């Protein structure tokens, strides 16, 4: 007798239960509480260049306008911009990197990636 099918059934039941629990708890609990707690304001007067890697030479994938609010997922070290080597992974629309030199934190400092 194979245990493969009973284990598959058990896995399906557990997954179904987890989905049901998340749905019953509501959308706020489906996302970790610290996921959206990190925000910042763009201080670059000409707009913040958003890049595909935390480097000054990587491809530009967008621009965040001056004084706009951005949602930060996490921070990492990268190329230095005016003495600041921190970069933030932004989760607004497209996942892109912005130099922390041009973003003022609003609230808690972002976690490390």
Secondary structure, 3 states (H helix, E strand, C coil): CCCHHHHHHHHHHHHHHHHHHHHHHCHHHHCCCCCCCCEEEECCCCCEEEECCCCCCCCEEEEECCCCEEEEEEEEEEEEECCEEEEEEECCCCCEEEEHHHEEEECCCCCEC
